[in-house]
Amino acid sequence: MNQNSSPQQQISIGQALGIAGLAGTIFIATKAAERFHMGIQDAIIAITISVGVIGAASMGAMMIFKRKPKKAKSSGAEIVLAKAIHQEWWKADQALPIGMQDFRHILVTGTTGSGKSTFIRRFIEQILSKKKNFLYIDFKGERDDLDQIGKICKEQGGSDPLQVFDISNSEKCITFNPLTVFESVEETVGFISSVFFDENSNEYYQSEAERFLRHSINLLDAASETRTFESIQKIYYESTARSSLLKASKKSAGLIVADYETFFTKEFEALSPRDRSERYSGLMSILAAFNSNELKRIFSPEGESELKLANIFEAKRNLIIRVPGEVFGDLSARIVKAFIKIIPVLLVKRREERNRNEYCLLFDEGCSYMDETMIEILKKAGSANVKMLITRMCDADFQAKDPSFLGRMLSSFNLFVCFQTMDPDTRDTLARISMTIQDTKATSRWSQGADTGEASVRDVQRFRIHPSDFGTLKTGECFMIAPTLNLYQKVRVLPPESTRVTA
């Protein structure tokens, strides 16, 4: 892995040869002029020719013997995401390999159009080439990005086709039944409740909604019926549906009076329509949204769910989940929340697996729905052999929750990919991540426009990467910062091979 050199650079072998060669040339040329009684003009010509020859030789030596940036010891597969940009004009840009074991999680920062999407596509192409799988959740991306990733996946091959859950195209979107992700009724109720309600919800109505969901799911299971949002709606609105399910459930329950039977035949039946509406209106309004004409086919499928998140890791399948916020407004936010809430549970189960293949989770603009669950995911992913990549625009994305959230999020990453950002606070944060180094500063004293000759040199601390440097990056350029790997390198992101135009 490449890294920047310190301000007190050592003289390279090539530079030393050049200096020594120049001094030797002048000395030899002068002696030759004296020896052969040459005139001053001839001496100058001789020196010029000699300097040119030795200069060319020393330049060649610098190219051969130049000190190459150190490469960090890495284990496992290496991916190449960018080329290092060197300040020295004679150095060619070099590929920057990164070991998959060298980074834990990656945070990508940058404004719109700075190069984040290209970086993501390159990252996906590289991990696929190493036989790794990924789950990519896109909250705001363009449709073209999705098509490009699909092309990359097709060219990289694989035993299973890429699965795409794109809610912006409801007619072609694969089906997903949230009620069948977990077999456990309690896990399912807790999951659905976390999606439907938040910290501002009324505790009583949330508790009553959970009771209704629990009894409804138990009733459907006992009657050997598929759990769907549509079925739960029917249980609420249709007495004939409830009676039919209760009758079917008797075959498995026998003479035992189950809790769900008591609930529906006594408590629920005793409620007036007005009381039912008051107690369950919040739950029913959300269910109605999921059962709308556009979404019913997706979230209440008649057959088996096409999207099987419960075994996404062990199935070694690549999956894209695209939920643009502008499509269904608040409902889109709930759908995103559903996927995010599932992941920590899946990570816990993954930790129990043996022979876990390395897996990658990518959240593009994940900060749009940032909460404590993301901290939980980052912590659990590391111990489950799952790498994470999250993109953001600025510090404000992490500060919406509370002031301490930014620090806790940043501490979860060990590789920072920093594209152009014009936000002053974000630039300061990135500069602090690059840390400071010791340097020297010379000052001189002037009086009435003239140098007095008084000067001083003192040790100072300066940022490795100055905050203003993050604002001058061109599209596709970024700084890769990994303090634990001693990496502070300006790079140019490489586009995916599949999207390059060949002449």
Secondary structure, 3 states (H helix, E strand, C coil): CCCCCCCCCCCCHHHHHHHHHHHHHHHHHHHHHHHCCCCHHHHHHHHHHHHHHHHHHHHHHHHHHCCCCCCCCCCCCEEEEEEECCCCCCCCCEEEEEECCCCCEEEEECCCCCCHHHHHHHHHHHHHHCCCEEEEEECCCCHHHHHHHHHHHHHHCCCCCCEEEECCCCCCCCCCCHHHCCCCHHHHHHHHHHHHCCCCCCHHHHHHHHHHHHHHHHHHHHCCCCCCHHHHHHHHHCHHHHHHHHHHHHHHHCCCCCHHHHHHHHHHHHCCHHHHHHHHHHHHHHHHHHCCCCCHHHHCCCCCCCCCHHHCCCCCCCEEEECCHHHHCHHHHHHHHHHHHHHHHHHHHHCCCCCCCCEEEEEECHHHHCCHHHHHHHHHHHHCCEEEEEEECCCHHHHCCCCCHHHHHHCCCCEEEECCCCCHHHHHHHHHHHCEEEEEEEEEEEECCEEEEEEEEEEEEEECCCHHHHHCCCCCEEEEEEHHHCEEEEEEECCCHHHCCCC
